[in-house]
Amino acid sequence: MSKDIVKQYQRAVTALQREKASLQKDLASAQATVASAEKRLAEIEEALRGSAKAAPAKRRGRPAGKRKAAKPAAK
């Protein structure tokens, strides 16, 4: 084999190793993002299940009072 072919092979191997390292880094980042999203989704689902079980919230504002009966229509 000539020296040129060996150098080309070594360059190709080096380039592929760099690309592999870059892709592994991207994959690790994506997996971390997925794990974070799954955790947040689980928290949201738990909150939604918990809110269905909780007592209804009290109304704010003026307390409900007795409503006046409608006046009979004048004849």
VENPE-V71003 format. One record per residue. N is the residue number from 1. RES is the residue in three letters. D_CENTER is the distance of its C-alpha to the mean C-alpha in Angstrom with 2 decimals. Layout:
n->N res->RES d_center->D_CENTER
n->N res->RES d_center->D_CENTER
//
This chain:
n->1 res->MET d_center->54.48
n->2 res->SER d_center->54.79
n->3 res->LYS d_center->53.08
n->4 res->ASP d_center->51.16
n->5 res->ILE d_center->49.54
n->6 res->VAL d_center->48.59
n->7 res->LYS d_center->47.05
n->8 res->GLN d_center->45.08
n->9 res->TYR d_center->43.80
n->10 res->GLN d_center->42.83
n->11 res->ARG d_center->41.01
n->12 res->ALA d_center->39.13
n->13 res->VAL d_center->38.16
n->14 res->THR d_center->37.02
n->15 res->ALA d_center->34.96
n->16 res->LEU d_center->33.29
n->17 res->GLN d_center->32.57
n->18 res->ARG d_center->30.95
n->19 res->GLU d_center->28.82
n->20 res->LYS d_center->27.84
n->21 res->ALA d_center->26.89
n->22 res->SER d_center->24.82
n->23 res->LEU d_center->22.97
n->24 res->GLN d_center->22.40
n->25 res->LYS d_center->20.95
n->26 res->ASP d_center->18.58
n->27 res->LEU d_center->17.63
n->28 res->ALA d_center->17.04
n->29 res->SER d_center->14.76
n->30 res->ALA d_center->12.72
n->31 res->GLN d_center->12.71
n->32 res->ALA d_center->11.57
n->33 res->THR d_center->8.54
n->34 res->VAL d_center->7.87
n->35 res->ALA d_center->8.84
n->36 res->SER d_center->6.68
n->37 res->ALA d_center->3.36
n->38 res->GLU d_center->6.07
n->39 res->LYS d_center->7.35
n->40 res->ARG d_center->5.12
n->41 res->LEU d_center->5.44
n->42 res->ALA d_center->8.94
n->43 res->GLU d_center->9.58
n->44 res->ILE d_center->9.05
n->45 res->GLU d_center->11.19
n->46 res->GLU d_center->13.61
n->47 res->ALA d_center->14.02
n->48 res->LEU d_center->14.80
n->49 res->ARG d_center->17.24
n->50 res->GLY d_center->18.73
n->51 res->SER d_center->19.35
n->52 res->ALA d_center->21.32
n->53 res->LYS d_center->23.54
n->54 res->ALA d_center->24.18
n->55 res->ALA d_center->27.31
n->56 res->PRO d_center->27.22
n->57 res->ALA d_center->27.06
n->58 res->LYS d_center->30.45
n->59 res->ARG d_center->31.50
n->60 res->ARG d_center->32.16
n->61 res->GLY d_center->35.29
n->62 res->ARG d_center->38.77
n->63 res->PRO d_center->39.53
n->64 res->ALA d_center->40.47
n->65 res->GLY d_center->44.24
n->66 res->LYS d_center->46.84
n->67 res->ARG d_center->47.06
n->68 res->LYS d_center->50.53
n->69 res->ALA d_center->52.16
n->70 res->ALA d_center->52.93
n->71 res->LYS d_center->56.51
n->72 res->PRO d_center->58.80
n->73 res->ALA d_center->59.76
n->74 res->ALA d_center->63.16
n->75 res->LYS d_center->65.95
//
